[in-house]
Amino acid sequence: MSLSRRPPALLAAPLLALALLLTGCSSGTAPEKTPVGVPGQGAAGPQSDAASALRSSPSPAPAPSPAEIPDLGPETLAQIPAEARQAFVVTGEEADSYRSSAVLYGRADPAQGWKPVAGPWPAHNGMEGWTDHHMAGDRRSPKGVYTLTDAGGRLPDPGALLPYDEHPRFAVDGEGFFGEPLEGSFDYVVAINYNREEGVSPLNRTRPLGPERGGGIWIHVDHGGPTQGCVSLPEERVEELLRTLDPEMNPVIVMGDAESLRR
């Protein structure tokens, strides 16, 4: 209603001001201005600046974190060198078990992280399981992360990308722990760089930590039973590994029992 229709009075203006102060934005008064684009305040016109703001693309979602290798804990992951782009993960069933499984992971694009490349494959490890402190003759495989730089075998090179040493000295005979024949176990091998020099044949017997700490820990052809400390795979899988491990991708092996690898 219009105030101009009321009779003038000396006290009318002061009383009206007082009433407005007491009631705020009540019926009959103009609403306060609302910031443009606030929900619940009506739609903006199609040509307005507010409509343009509402039609603008939302902020892009943050990029997902690069994928990590499953079932590896922070301590284990921290041991994998930043330059490594292939990781052969051998996971033992239990700390004292000689049965394992193996999966090869790659990260051709570090921004996307690790992806499985091959496996899982059945594998064997040391007869007595795993150890943090391998010693010669303890029949346990050393836990840890080790580089893979050298390969060889009794048979001709099957197309290995790593340097390959074909030599008759890789021949082996005798029996394993369960009486299984060992012949052919070293037809193909990949040296695990535990207590050895890199860049030489797997047959090299140099032991930087001393002979008492063991050595000659290899990935080799499975003979159907536990090993002295090596990791063994079916022959066709060792061949596949030899044709896949690429020195330009700085491959490593991550090995140990499942509980230890989750640390």
Steps between C-alpha positions, in 0.01 A plus 500: 500500500615856435599723793414813300123427546519537881436841661818674590587495868797619692573160646423289192852489355679412826244228580530352151880490518477327838258238361729422207797456729302256712355288217795485255419377142126441572207505257471824308874578504753442222707177532872519547709446189621143463833410332446384143492126448427396859277186498137554586486861375350438154651430161721751329409617150665317211695808393610610846851483639366274775368249247841490331664431836259215572562346156877503541675167542562383857856477629668179382516218750846432643697237309489154665811383680723261303411137564718314748583130494233313699587347837829688540532714811673839529833356617518263203386761248764742629773249405402497133730745318330798340655412163365143504219448249477120523446313828483121524313435825546156659268448796550205734199337662653503851832594660598130517336389174680407179197576281456840335322680221656753263364796304688736269396867524597791277458876503566622147322821599606600854200738520266201480703278733549123503300254292522119486681380188519121551396243757413391755728200460570219747849509647725336755744664742737373769418176682484677838317809375629856530754699700605860562861385546591230251799283582667235288327165540196625697262381225307829519444761231609857580215749539534840336515695177787418265592615152503262202778569251643171372381168361635179354448129466605170350267546204539761225368851557119488455485870417597651835520876527741478795862402420494119460788261567459162333738257667522121563587570864129568560445122479380339825410148609403319818175506695297763683360487853218266398707280271401689183769525229681835480612458139402799288445735795764741371407483133387862544583725796474864603745607767348670806741770613531380857867490610636514146652745256275645233590483133669159505392145421281328760787250526726765654568408864605838636321554836521866618346412840729202546450132418328432832203708384429263214446585136406353167136596562329468164163482330524162325299217348279318750586136577180423689609578854656755737836662434813574700402871500422582138164570338388244241231523232373268224741503206268683262451773760874551540528531122218756499668692779828506310327645195321763711748632757647809338821659631374840383212462748734423793321181612498386862372198691291555814504179703390375840212343687162673473500636855845654464418660164196674654718696743 
